[in-house]
């Protein structure tokens, strides 16, 4: 099946098509893989941003108080978990994508609509998971940075700020849960009959 041009439009018909029709005929597999890439890439960007912010403050604070260097590494581990959330979602999403092997000619439009729904579903799953993990990485990084600085000054504040950091890390977990719910409806029928 020619997913990009399922109705075999000519160049003149494409020029008169609306933007909605043009978006509708973008390959559903493109939307699926683009969603997977968004979930993975933005999660890794969020994790790296958080690790960078936390690491800089941790190294700077270690100069004043060397005792904090090992226990404040937990902030870096929380940031790394954000990247792992993205990897988990990418694996779940890529498992949903299947190649349609057969379809009857009289149901081509229905098969295409089903595949398009699956593609859009995985795309928006990638957007929501990626954004939640990006924001989670930033939140955990900023909190971890503050934790390292505060712990170097006043050791009693470490546990209190760590609790706040755990709640910030839960944002990424919420994104994964919502993403699993979002992509549960996405399906590419192997035999579209």
N, C-alpha and C positions, 0 to 999 in steps of 0.2 A: 504494500500500500504506500502511496506517496503521501505521507502525513502532511508535508508542507503545502500540498496542493490537492486535497482529496477530491475536489470536483473538477479538476483539470481546467482551471481558468486560463484564459489567454492573457497576454500582457495588457491588452486593452481593458479586460475585466478587472485585473489587479489594480490598474490605475484608478478605476472608478470605485474600488472597494473602500469601505469606511475603516477607521482605525480599529474598531471593535472586530471587524471581520479579519483584518490583518493579524491582530493579536490572537484571534481564535485559531488561526492556521499555523501558528508557531508550533513546532514539533512538541508533543507532550513529554517526550523523553528529555528534551532540552530543559523544560521547566523542572522536571524531577531531579536531574543531575545538578542543575543550578541551585536548587534548594539544598541538596546534600552539600555542595561546595560552600554555600552561605553558612550553614550550621557549623561545619567544620572550621572554616577560615575565621569567622568572627569569634568563635569560642577560643581559638588559639590566640587571636589578637587580644582578647580580653584577659586571658591568662598571662600572656607575655607582658602586657601593660601592668597588671597587678604585681607580677614578679619583679619587674623593673622598679616600680615605686617602692615596694617593700624592701627589696634588696639594697637600694641606695640608702634608705633610712637605717636599715639594719647595720650595714657596714659603717656608716657614719657614727651611729650610737655605740658600736662595739669599741670604738677608739676610747670613749669615755668610760664604758663599763664592759670589759671583756666577758663578764659572766653571762651576758644575755645572748651571746651568739648562738648557742645550741638550742635553747628553749624557744627562741623567737623564729626558728626555722619552720615552726608549725604554720606560720602565716604564708610562707612560700608553698607549703604543701597544700594549703587551702586554695591558693591560686592555681596550682597545677591540677587540682580536681576539676576546675572549670574546663580545662582543655580535655580532660577525660570525659566529661559530660558531652562535649561536642563529638568526640570520637564514638561514644556509645550511640548517640542519636544518628550519626552518619551510617553506622552499621545497620541499625534498625531500618532506616529509610532506604538504604540500598537493597535491603532484602525484600522490600515491597515491589521493586521494579522487575518486571518480567517482559520478555519479548512476546508480542502477539504472533503466534505461529499460523493460525488459520482463522478465517472469518468468512461468512457467507456474503456474496456480493450484495444481496438485498438488505443486509444489516450493516453496511460499511459506516453509515452515519452514526448509528447507535454505538458501534465499537469505538469509533473515533471520539464520541462524546464521553464514553466511559474512561478512555485513556486520558482525555483532556482533564476530566475531573481528578483523576489520580495524579496527573502532573501538577495541576494547580495546588492540590492538597499538599503534596510534598514540597512544593516551592514555599508555600506560606508556613509550613512546619519549619522549614529551614530559616525563614525570616524570624519567626517568633523565638525559636531556640537560640539562634545566633545573637539576637538583640538582648535576650535575657542573660545569656552567658557573658556577653560583652559588658553589660552593666554590672553583673555580678563580679567579674574580674576587677573592674575599676573600684567597686565598693570594697571588696576584700583587700585590694592593694592599698587603698587609702587608709583603711582601718588598721591593717597590718603595719603600715608606716607609723601611724600614731601610736600603735602598741609598742613598737621598738623604741621610739623616742621616750614615751612615758615610762616604760620599764627601766630604761637607763637612768632616769631621774628618780622615780619612785617605784621600787619593786612591787609594792602592794597592789598596784593598778593592773598588773599583767592579767590576772584571772578575770577581772571585770571587763577589760577591753576584749579579751579572748571570747567571752560570751557574745559580745556585740559582733565580733567577727564571724562567729558561727551562724548567727542570724543572717548576716550578709551573704554567707556562703549558701544558705538555704534558697536564696533567690534563683541560683542556677539550677538547683534541684527542682524547684517549682517549674522552671522552664522546660526541663526534661520531661516531667510528668505531663504538662500541657502538650508538649510535642508528641508524646506517645499517644495521647488521646486524639490529637489532630490527625496524625497519619494513620490511625487505625481504620479510617474509612477509605483510604487510598488503595485502589486495586487495579492491577493490569491483568486482565483475563488472558490466560495463555491460549485458550481456545475460545474465541468470542463467538459463541453459538447462541 
